[in-house]
């Protein structure tokens, strides 16, 4: 098998596991990671810096997972 396939599979698995972990860290209806660490809120939007960074990481992992999945569909050819 091509080494690029192994790299894509590794990226896909890491992104999938990270995505599961970071989705579970999100808050639901006023509870979650931000309130666990003291709930440092910003006045503008009502969400904390921790929650905003958590959103960015989750979006990045989801994008990485989707991109690696599409690339795997394009390049993987079973024997």
Secondary structure, 3 states (H helix, E strand, C coil): CCHHHHHHHHHHHHHHHHHHHHHHHCCECCECHHHHCCCCCCCCCCCCHHHHHHHHHHHHHHHHHHHHHHHHHHHCCCC
